[in-house]
Amino acid sequence: MAGALTLGAPLGISLSLQGSYRTDKAMAFAAIAGIDLLRLTVYRQSLLPLWPNPFPAQQRGQDVASR
């Protein structure tokens, strides 16, 4: 039997908890923390009033083709 739980937070932060239990009483646990650097920096659209994004990937109201 195996299971996993993955939680996501704003700014590209994630946490994954995993576990496994086998019939021969072997158990395994894992925890993985991750940060999506592009979502934290270039693609960030939240917290702009507190933390400005100097190099946004796309300006608001502007298509990529029009740049």
Contacts in CASP RR format, 6 or more apart in sequence:
PFRMAT RR
TARGET T0000
AUTHOR 0000-0000-0000
METHOD contacts of the structure
MODEL  1
MAGALTLGAPLGISLSLQGSYRTDKAMAFAAIAGIDLLRLTVYRQSLLPL
WPNPFPAQQRGQDVASR
1 20 0 8 1.000
1 21 0 8 1.000
1 22 0 8 1.000
2 18 0 8 1.000
2 19 0 8 1.000
2 20 0 8 1.000
2 21 0 8 1.000
3 18 0 8 1.000
3 19 0 8 1.000
3 20 0 8 1.000
4 16 0 8 1.000
4 17 0 8 1.000
4 18 0 8 1.000
4 19 0 8 1.000
5 16 0 8 1.000
5 17 0 8 1.000
5 18 0 8 1.000
6 14 0 8 1.000
6 15 0 8 1.000
6 16 0 8 1.000
6 17 0 8 1.000
7 14 0 8 1.000
7 15 0 8 1.000
7 16 0 8 1.000
8 14 0 8 1.000
8 15 0 8 1.000
9 15 0 8 1.000
10 46 0 8 1.000
10 47 0 8 1.000
11 39 0 8 1.000
11 40 0 8 1.000
11 44 0 8 1.000
11 46 0 8 1.000
11 47 0 8 1.000
12 34 0 8 1.000
12 35 0 8 1.000
12 36 0 8 1.000
12 39 0 8 1.000
12 40 0 8 1.000
13 33 0 8 1.000
13 34 0 8 1.000
13 35 0 8 1.000
13 36 0 8 1.000
13 40 0 8 1.000
14 33 0 8 1.000
14 34 0 8 1.000
14 35 0 8 1.000
14 36 0 8 1.000
15 31 0 8 1.000
15 32 0 8 1.000
15 33 0 8 1.000
15 34 0 8 1.000
16 30 0 8 1.000
16 31 0 8 1.000
16 32 0 8 1.000
16 33 0 8 1.000
17 29 0 8 1.000
17 30 0 8 1.000
17 31 0 8 1.000
18 28 0 8 1.000
18 29 0 8 1.000
18 30 0 8 1.000
18 31 0 8 1.000
18 32 0 8 1.000
19 27 0 8 1.000
19 28 0 8 1.000
19 29 0 8 1.000
19 30 0 8 1.000
20 26 0 8 1.000
20 27 0 8 1.000
20 28 0 8 1.000
20 29 0 8 1.000
21 27 0 8 1.000
41 53 0 8 1.000
41 55 0 8 1.000
42 53 0 8 1.000
42 55 0 8 1.000
42 56 0 8 1.000
42 57 0 8 1.000
43 56 0 8 1.000
43 57 0 8 1.000
44 51 0 8 1.000
44 53 0 8 1.000
44 56 0 8 1.000
45 53 0 8 1.000
58 64 0 8 1.000
59 67 0 8 1.000
END
